[in-house]
Amino acid sequence: GSNFMGGINYAIAGTNVGYIRQKEHSADTYGFEFGTYASAALSTKMTLLGGGNLGIGDTGPDAFLEVLGTTEQLRLTYTDGTVDSRITVNSTGDLTIDGSADGTGSETFTLTGYTTLTFTNTTDLDCTDCIDFDDLVNSLTIDEATDINLSTLALTIDMDSTGDFSIRDGTTDILAFTDSGAITATPTSGQTF
């Protein structure tokens, strides 16, 4: 191919089965390509650009690490073959993190050290027995444009620490549950109980 500056080819019985080669990817920007042989074809599997971007399955990575594929792109493994989480982005940009690979269904997704968790342009947030705000310091706010559909399930709010739970219209409590056990209902215009 063009713009190759040199490299090493690996051959078995006269068949090229791999390579490491230096390439000028753009003017005065040199990187490396790593190729392997699979399904009777030799092709580049990993590219390191001169600026430091690394592409796996991508010959023109746009970030420090870019993984290009149409199926599972990343697997983070604790115990090989049994305990892992699998990360996939589909053709519409949807991100899937599958932590059920070991079949127990008991995995936990934990975010630590974040003060804000923001969902932007989120149509659906689907989960089964999965939301636990044990250490929520301030508040969980769901604005008026968001529907909460529980279908046939119950909503359980267990306040085992100090703090009240309220449903508000703007900043005005409509329904408030306090730790003391008191329930205060204050319907505003248009609300009925």
Secondary structure, DSSP 8 states (H G I E B T S, - for coil): -TTEEEEEEEEETTEEEEEEEEEEEETTEEEEEEEEEETTEEEEEEEE-TTS-EEES-SS-SSSEEE--SS--EEEEEETTTEEEEEEE-TT--EEEE--TTS---------S-S-----S------SS----TT--S-----TT-----TT--------SS--EEEEETTEEEEEE-TTS-EEE---TT---
